[in-house]
Amino acid sequence: MFKDFNPKETAQNIIKFLRQEVREAGFGKVIIPLSGGVDSAVAACLAVRALGPGNVLIARLPHKDLNQDNDANLVITRLKIPKTNIFETEISEIIKAFVTTSIYRYMKVVPKKETEPGKLRLGNIMARVRMIILYDLAKKHNALVCGTENKSEYLLGYFTRFGDEASDFEP
């Protein structure tokens, strides 16, 4: 199955695809949510090779300590992405505000325990909040949102609808 797989050729095809998608959409930049994981690191690397480091914006939106993610910092350094293209914020307070003040306050008829989101729901809320921030930054900086979902995740349905699967394109 993979004996004919050529990684260099595949990378070149994806780079060509990235350039074409961005150009045809009338944009010159992309924004990528960089977690420090392999998928987002590969997407960032391919985007830099396609568009140059000055045309790749990075959003770091962790739920906890921003300084904890050395892998993301290493990717940014190695790809020579300008500091002015890096947008970082912890989303903990945003999530807390959402859960404690938004739709949940209107659920007074339901016992409080039943309105508190469990881990899965909280993870979905975080993914959707990140996408809101990403699309707002993309609009502000005239960029497209580059997805970081891999094909296996897509085929298995391992993503949050309207969250981490939301993007303008997936390399």
N, C-alpha and C positions, 0 to 999 in steps of 0.2 A: 504494500500500500504506500509506504513512504520511500521506497527505494529510488523513485524518480524525483523525489523532492529536492529542489535546489534552493537553499536558503537565500543565497545572494540574488538569484533571479526573482524570488518571491519578494524580497525587500525592495528591489528596484520596481517591481510592479505596483507595490503598495505606495511607494514614493510618487510614482507617476500618477496613480489614482488620487492621492492627496492633492497634488498640484492642480490636477484637472478639476476636482470637486470644488476647491477653493476658488479657482479662477472662474469657472462656469457660474458659480453663485455670486460673482462680483465682489469677492472679498480678497484680502491679502494676508489676513491673520487668522489664527485659531487659538482657542483657549482650551486647556487640558486640565482636568482635575487630577493632580498628582498625589497619590497616596504613599508612594514609596514601594508599592508592590510591582511585580513584574509587568502586568498588563499596562498600567499607566506609564511605567518607565519605557517600555517598548514603543507605545504610542507617541510619547514625547520625543524619543530618539528619531523615529521615522518622520515626525513633523518637522523637526529641526533640519534633517537631511533634505526634506522637500522644500521648505520655505525659508530656512535660515533661522538662527537663534533669535534675531530681532523681531521675527514675525510669529513667535510662539509665546503665548501668555500662559502662565502657570497659576492655577488656583490650588492652594493648600487649605483644606477645610476639615481638619480633624475634630473629633468630638472631645478629645482630651488634650493633653499637653502638646503644644505645637513644636516645642524643642526636642521632643522625644524621637522624632522621625529622621534619623541620620541618613537613611537610604534616600529619601526624597531630596535632602540637601545635597547628597553626593551626585544624584542625577542632574540637578540644577547646575552644580559646579562643572561637572564633566561636559555638559552640553553647552556651557558658556551662555546660558540664558541671562540677559541683562537683569539686574536687580529691579529696574523699573517695570519689568514684565512679570514680577512675582506678586501675587495677592494672597495674603495669609490671614486667616482668622479662625479662632476656635469657635465651633458652633454650639458649644455646651449651653451657653446662656440663651441662645436663640431657641434651642430645643426645649429648655426648661420653661421659657416664656410661653412657647406654643402649647406645651402640655398643660401648664397651670392656668393659662388665661384665655385660650382660644375657645374652640368648640366645646371643650370639656366643661366649661362653666354653664353651658346651656343644657347639660345632661343632669340636672339636679334631681330629676325623677328616678334616675338610675343610681343605685348605691355607688358611692365613691370608688370602692374597690373594683367595680366592674368597668369604670371609665378610665382607670389608669392603664396606660399601654404596657403590654408585656414586652419582652426582648425583641420579638419579631416585629411587632408593630412599631416599636421605638426605632429599630433599624430602618424600617421603611420610611418613617417620618424623617430620619436623618438624611436618607438618600434623596428624598424629595426636596428638603430644604437646601441641600447642596445644589440641586439642579436649578432651583429658583435663583440662588446666588450666581451660579455659572451663567445662566441666560441673561441675568441683569448685567454682569460684567461684559459678556459678549456684546450686548447692545451698546453699552457705554463705550467700548473700545472698537466697535465695528469689526467684530470677529465672529467666526463660526465655532460652535461647540464640537470639539472632536471627542468622540466616544472612546472608551477604553475597555469595553466589554469584549471578551474573546468568543470565538465561535462555539466552543463547548458550552459556555455559560448560556449563550443564546439558544442553542439547540436543546439544552436541558430546561430552559425557562428559569434559570437561576439568576434572577435579577428582580429589581423592584420596578413595577410598572410606573411610568411617569417619574422615575427616580434615576437610578444609575443606567437604565437602558435608554433614557432620553438623550438624544444628541442630534446634531445636524448630519453626521455621517460617522461610520465606524471603519477605521482602517483595517 
